[in-house]
Structure formats: C-alpha cells, structure tokens
Amino acid sequence: MEVSRIGLSGVLYVLLPPVIFINLNADGIRASQAAGLGLALLAISAAALIVWWSSGLIGLSKPETGAVICCVLVANTGNLGYPLTIAVLGAGELPTTVLYDVLVTNPCLLLGAFAVGAAFGTRAGDGAGQRIRAFLFRNPPLYGALAAFLAPHGISPQWLIELSRLSVILVLPVGFFAVGSTITVERHDEPRARSPRRPTVGAMLAVMGRMLLAPALLLAMGALVVPIPPAFRLLSTMPTALNVMLVSRAFGLSMRVTAEAILMGTTLVFFLCAALAIR
C-alpha cells in the first residue's frame, strides 16, 4: 500500500498540475454547444445529490458517502472516453469529446470532487476552516487550471501538448495498481470473507449513479430543453475515473468503495464493448 500511496501522491502533486495547465491553455473554451454542456453539469450534480440522499437512507459512513458522491461526479471521459468515441462515433466527434472533458469532467473533479473530499474525508481536519484549507492546499490541479485561464491562450508548443497527453498514460498503471492493492489489502483484512467477496453497497450505488442515473437525467433534460450531442450522451455513461483514487487518498474517503466502483464500472464497459465487437 505504501507504494500506491507514493504513486498517487506523485500523480496528484507533480504530474496533474502541468498536464492540466498545458491542455486547458491549448484547447481554450468555445461557446458552441454551451446548452448541452450546462445540462451535462446539471445532470451530474443532480445525480450526486440523489446518491448523497440515498447514502443516508442505507446508512453509509461519512467517508463512504463522500467516495460514492465523488465516483458519480468524475467520469473517465479521457483515457476511456476518447478511444470509445472514435470507435463508436468516429474521429470527427473527438473535438466534441475534448470539449466535454475540459468543460464538464474537469470542473467536476477540480471543484466538485475535491470539495466533497474536503467535506467528507477523515484527513481533512475538523471544522469548516480546516476543511476549506484542506480543499485549497490539497488541490494543486485547480491552480494548474486557473493558471491556464490566466495565461495567454496557446502559449504551449505542440510538442509539449503531445508530451503531456502521453504522460497521462502514466496515470493508468499507477491508478490500477492502487485499485488492485486496495482491494487486496481489504481482502487480507477479512480472512473469513466469502470468495469471491461481494462488492460493497456503496460501490454498487456509485456505479448505478455514475452509469445509469446521470445519463438518464441528461437524456430527460435534453428531451425537455435541447437535443444532446451523441458524444455527450456516450461520455455521460462512462465509469468512474481513476482520478477519484487521488481524491480519496488525499482526503481520507473510503478507498474500498472507490476502488470497487472503478473496477466494476470499467469491467462492465469492457464486457459491453467485447459483446458488441463479437456481434
């Protein structure tokens, strides 16, 4: 577990801030499709509120509740969403995917998930003041995003952009190692548990909220307001992103719920893709 802790801390404090700065500065913010982006943010926020309420009904602890909310807020629209968009919708939809990733997923991570971590985590301090300081001082990617908006647009050279996007691949082995080690340690701590152990209620709630509730709310809002672009509909179904492991580790949310939700959701997507490929 110590190796996974060091790896997650390195990704959070060293790798993510410059990567976010370079890519946000390069992509910029476009005004097109603003209604769809706004509805996506609203749908995710509503889904997070619903699972928060549901967590209280089923008696989840505060760290478990925070983990469930973060798992619903942050989808894997980058490492998984980009290639799936190309495979399902074609390369022409990739710019729309990038737009969603930058203007929906990033705010949900940098503002939503980090704020939830500071509010619900066991390592965020006591009282509002300490938790606000935890949000501000344990959220270096946020400052990378702010710097990207303040800096002159397009100052990052193309080679640096490509290098930063390539470096994001480093998050995958670190993240999945952390997922695997977390589940292994939890299994070791419960020697009498049945094999295979059933996932926690919190993890199942997180997967349903992320992959069923959020997309359903987006489709319902789109039917009432404006049509939702196909790429947005696809990305709204993505499983929980590995970045939630960083938040859970930094603030003391339930690593078990987070790891199981990531594993379950990602496995489900891969099985669905395999089934479609066979057909």
LOLUMMI-618779 format. One line per field, with one value per residue (C-alpha): residue number from 0; residue in one letter; x, z, y. Coordinates in nm, 2 decimals, always signed. Example, Ala and Ser with C-alpha at 12.3 -4.5 7.8 and 13.67 -1.06 7.14 Angstrom:
BEGIN
resi: c(0/1) $
resn: c(A/S) $
u: c(+1.23/+1.37) $
w: c(+0.78/+0.71) $
v: c(-0.45/-0.11) $
//
This chain:
BEGIN
resi: c(0/1/2/3/4/5/6/7/8/9/10/11/12/13/14/15/16/17/18/19/20/21/22/23/24/25/26/27/28/29/30/31/32/33/34/35/36/37/38/39/40/41/42/43/44/45/46/47/48/49/50/51/52/53/54/55/56/57/58/59/60/61/62/63/64/65/66/67/68/69/70/71/72/73/74/75/76/77/78/79/80/81/82/83/84/85/86/87/88/89/90/91/92/93/94/95/96/97/98/99/100/101/102/103/104/105/106/107/108/109/110/111/112/113/114/115/116/117/118/119/120/121/122/123/124/125/126/127/128/129/130/131/132/133/134/135/136/137/138/139/140/141/142/143/144/145/146/147/148/149/150/151/152/153/154/155/156/157/158/159/160/161/162/163/164/165/166/167/168/169/170/171/172/173/174/175/176/177/178/179/180/181/182/183/184/185/186/187/188/189/190/191/192/193/194/195/196/197/198/199/200/201/202/203/204/205/206/207/208/209/210/211/212/213/214/215/216/217/218/219/220/221/222/223/224/225/226/227/228/229/230/231/232/233/234/235/236/237/238/239/240/241/242/243/244/245/246/247/248/249/250/251/252/253/254/255/256/257/258/259/260/261/262/263/264/265/266/267/268/269/270/271/272/273/274/275/276/277/278) $
resn: c(M/E/V/S/R/I/G/L/S/G/V/L/Y/V/L/L/P/P/V/I/F/I/N/L/N/A/D/G/I/R/A/S/Q/A/A/G/L/G/L/A/L/L/A/I/S/A/A/A/L/I/V/W/W/S/S/G/L/I/G/L/S/K/P/E/T/G/A/V/I/C/C/V/L/V/A/N/T/G/N/L/G/Y/P/L/T/I/A/V/L/G/A/G/E/L/P/T/T/V/L/Y/D/V/L/V/T/N/P/C/L/L/L/G/A/F/A/V/G/A/A/F/G/T/R/A/G/D/G/A/G/Q/R/I/R/A/F/L/F/R/N/P/P/L/Y/G/A/L/A/A/F/L/A/P/H/G/I/S/P/Q/W/L/I/E/L/S/R/L/S/V/I/L/V/L/P/V/G/F/F/A/V/G/S/T/I/T/V/E/R/H/D/E/P/R/A/R/S/P/R/R/P/T/V/G/A/M/L/A/V/M/G/R/M/L/L/A/P/A/L/L/L/A/M/G/A/L/V/V/P/I/P/P/A/F/R/L/L/S/T/M/P/T/A/L/N/V/M/L/V/S/R/A/F/G/L/S/M/R/V/T/A/E/A/I/L/M/G/T/T/L/V/F/F/L/C/A/A/L/A/I/R) $
u: c(+0.00/+0.29/+0.40/+0.05/+0.03/+0.35/+0.24/-0.10/+0.06/+0.31/+0.04/-0.17/+0.11/+0.36/+0.20/-0.15/-0.10/+0.13/-0.08/-0.40/-0.23/-0.09/-0.41/-0.66/-0.43/-0.41/-0.78/-0.93/-1.31/-1.55/-1.91/-2.07/-2.28/-2.30/-2.65/-2.55/-2.25/-2.47/-2.72/-2.45/-2.32/-2.67/-2.74/-2.42/-2.49/-2.84/-2.72/-2.46/-2.73/-2.96/-2.68/-2.59/-2.95/-2.96/-2.64/-2.81/-3.10/-2.88/-2.66/-2.32/-2.05/-1.93/-1.61/-1.82/-2.08/-1.81/-1.65/-1.98/-2.05/-1.70/-1.74/-2.06/-1.91/-1.60/-1.63/-1.35/-1.40/-1.03/-0.84/-1.16/-1.39/-1.16/-1.09/-1.45/-1.58/-1.35/-1.46/-1.83/-1.89/-1.58/-1.28/-1.49/-1.66/-1.32/-1.33/-1.67/-1.53/-1.24/-1.49/-1.69/-1.38/-1.24/-1.56/-1.76/-1.53/-1.25/-1.48/-1.65/-1.31/-1.13/-1.43/-1.68/-1.48/-1.21/-1.48/-1.66/-1.33/-1.27/-1.62/-1.65/-1.29/-1.13/-0.80/-0.94/-0.94/-1.21/-1.44/-1.51/-1.19/-0.96/-1.17/-1.16/-0.78/-0.76/-0.95/-0.72/-0.39/-0.45/-0.59/-0.28/-0.46/-0.70/-0.42/-0.30/-0.64/-0.66/-0.31/-0.42/-0.71/-0.50/-0.20/-0.21/-0.40/-0.19/+0.15/+0.21/+0.41/+0.25/+0.53/+0.47/+0.10/+0.16/+0.42/+0.17/-0.11/+0.13/+0.23/-0.13/-0.08/+0.14/-0.17/-0.32/-0.07/-0.04/-0.42/-0.49/-0.21/-0.37/-0.71/-0.57/-0.36/-0.66/-0.89/-0.61/-0.55/-0.92/-0.94/-0.64/-0.81/-1.12/-0.98/-1.32/-1.49/-1.66/-1.47/-1.54/-1.64/-1.94/-1.89/-2.00/-2.34/-2.16/-1.97/-2.29/-2.47/-2.18/-2.18/-2.56/-2.54/-2.25/-2.35/-2.73/-2.87/-2.65/-2.71/-3.08/-3.11/-2.91/-3.14/-3.45/-3.32/-3.22/-3.57/-3.72/-3.47/-3.23/-3.10/-2.79/-2.50/-2.42/-2.07/-2.22/-2.46/-2.18/-1.95/-2.22/-2.22/-1.85/-1.74/-1.57/-1.23/-0.90/-0.85/-1.11/-0.84/-0.63/-0.91/-0.99/-0.62/-0.57/-0.87/-0.94/-1.25/-1.33/-1.06/-1.25/-1.57/-1.37/-1.16/-1.46/-1.66/-1.38/-1.32/-1.69/-1.77/-1.46/-1.51/-1.87/-1.77/-1.51/-1.76/-2.01/-1.75/-1.65/-2.01/-2.06/-1.74/-1.84/-2.18) $
w: c(+0.00/+0.07/-0.30/-0.41/-0.17/-0.31/-0.66/-0.61/-0.43/-0.71/-0.98/-0.78/-0.68/-0.96/-1.28/-1.30/-1.25/-1.55/-1.77/-1.69/-1.75/-2.09/-2.22/-2.10/-2.23/-2.57/-2.61/-2.48/-2.42/-2.70/-2.67/-2.90/-2.75/-2.43/-2.36/-2.38/-2.15/-1.90/-1.90/-1.85/-1.54/-1.41/-1.46/-1.29/-1.00/-0.96/-0.97/-0.70/-0.48/-0.52/-0.43/-0.13/-0.01/-0.08/+0.11/+0.42/+0.38/+0.36/+0.65/+0.48/+0.68/+0.60/+0.42/+0.22/+0.13/+0.01/-0.20/-0.36/-0.45/-0.60/-0.80/-0.95/-1.02/-1.21/-1.52/-1.72/-2.03/-2.11/-2.11/-2.19/-2.34/-2.62/-2.78/-2.73/-2.90/-3.20/-3.22/-3.18/-3.34/-3.55/-3.53/-3.63/-3.29/-3.10/-3.07/-2.91/-2.67/-2.57/-2.51/-2.27/-2.10/-2.05/-1.95/-1.77/-1.63/-1.52/-1.31/-1.16/-1.05/-0.95/-0.79/-0.71/-0.61/-0.42/-0.23/-0.14/-0.03/+0.20/+0.34/+0.40/+0.44/+0.76/+0.68/+0.60/+0.96/+1.20/+1.14/+0.83/+0.85/+0.84/+0.57/+0.35/+0.39/+0.30/-0.02/-0.11/-0.02/-0.14/-0.48/-0.70/-1.03/-0.96/-0.97/-1.29/-1.44/-1.31/-1.45/-1.79/-1.80/-1.69/-1.93/-2.29/-2.50/-2.69/-2.54/-2.50/-2.80/-2.98/-2.88/-2.52/-2.56/-2.71/-2.44/-2.17/-2.32/-2.35/-1.99/-1.88/-1.97/-1.66/-1.45/-1.57/-1.42/-1.10/-1.07/-1.14/-0.91/-0.63/-0.71/-0.70/-0.39/-0.21/-0.29/-0.19/+0.14/+0.22/+0.13/+0.36/+0.64/+0.61/+0.60/+0.67/+0.39/+0.12/-0.20/-0.43/-0.19/-0.29/-0.36/-0.10/-0.12/-0.16/-0.47/-0.63/-0.56/-0.71/-1.03/-1.07/-1.01/-1.25/-1.53/-1.51/-1.32/-1.46/-1.83/-1.77/-1.62/-1.91/-2.16/-1.98/-1.96/-2.33/-2.43/-2.25/-2.34/-2.64/-2.82/-2.66/-2.90/-2.94/-2.79/-2.48/-2.44/-2.48/-2.24/-1.97/-1.94/-1.87/-1.55/-1.26/-1.34/-1.17/-1.06/-0.78/-0.62/-0.58/-0.41/-0.18/-0.09/-0.02/+0.20/+0.36/+0.18/+0.15/-0.07/-0.08/-0.22/-0.47/-0.59/-0.62/-0.81/-1.06/-1.11/-1.15/-1.39/-1.61/-1.63/-1.73/-2.01/-2.14/-2.13/-2.33/-2.58/-2.62/-2.67/-2.93/-3.11/-3.12/-3.27) $
v: c(+0.00/+0.24/+0.22/+0.30/+0.60/+0.74/+0.69/+0.85/+1.15/+1.19/+1.19/+1.44/+1.69/+1.65/+1.52/+1.66/+2.03/+2.09/+1.85/+2.03/+2.37/+2.27/+2.11/+2.38/+2.65/+2.48/+2.39/+2.70/+2.74/+2.75/+2.89/+2.63/+2.36/+2.56/+2.44/+2.07/+2.13/+2.31/+2.03/+1.77/+1.96/+1.99/+1.62/+1.51/+1.75/+1.62/+1.26/+1.34/+1.49/+1.19/+0.94/+1.16/+1.13/+0.76/+0.71/+0.84/+0.61/+0.30/+0.41/+0.46/+0.63/+0.98/+0.86/+0.61/+0.87/+1.11/+0.83/+0.75/+1.11/+1.16/+0.84/+0.98/+1.32/+1.22/+1.00/+0.85/+1.07/+1.10/+0.77/+0.56/+0.82/+0.94/+0.60/+0.49/+0.80/+0.73/+0.37/+0.43/+0.77/+0.83/+1.06/+1.36/+1.36/+1.38/+1.77/+1.75/+1.48/+1.71/+1.99/+1.78/+1.65/+2.01/+2.19/+1.91/+1.65/+1.89/+2.12/+1.81/+1.69/+2.01/+2.18/+1.91/+1.60/+1.80/+1.99/+1.67/+1.52/+1.82/+1.80/+1.42/+1.30/+1.18/+1.35/+1.70/+1.83/+1.94/+2.23/+2.44/+2.64/+2.34/+2.17/+2.48/+2.50/+2.13/+2.19/+2.48/+2.33/+1.97/+2.07/+2.16/+2.07/+2.35/+2.60/+2.45/+2.51/+2.87/+2.94/+2.81/+3.05/+3.35/+3.28/+3.40/+3.15/+2.89/+2.96/+2.58/+2.44/+2.15/+1.91/+1.99/+1.93/+1.59/+1.50/+1.60/+1.38/+1.09/+1.13/+1.09/+0.72/+0.70/+0.75/+0.42/+0.18/+0.39/+0.41/+0.04/-0.07/+0.14/-0.02/-0.37/-0.31/-0.15/-0.45/-0.70/-0.53/-0.52/-0.89/-0.97/-0.79/-1.01/-1.36/-1.52/-1.33/-1.54/-1.58/-1.40/-1.12/-0.93/-0.56/-0.31/-0.14/+0.19/+0.07/-0.06/+0.27/+0.46/+0.25/+0.29/+0.66/+0.71/+0.49/+0.48/+0.78/+1.05/+0.95/+0.91/+1.26/+1.41/+1.24/+1.36/+1.71/+1.70/+1.58/+1.88/+2.15/+2.09/+1.78/+1.63/+1.57/+1.20/+1.24/+1.39/+1.10/+0.85/+1.02/+1.05/+0.67/+0.64/+0.47/+0.64/+0.78/+0.67/+1.03/+0.97/+0.75/+1.06/+1.25/+0.95/+0.91/+1.29/+1.35/+1.01/+0.89/+0.52/+0.37/+0.04/+0.19/+0.40/+0.10/-0.13/+0.13/+0.19/-0.18/-0.27/+0.01/-0.03/-0.41/-0.35/-0.12/-0.37/-0.65/-0.45/-0.35/-0.71/-0.82/-0.55/-0.65/-1.02/-0.92) $
//
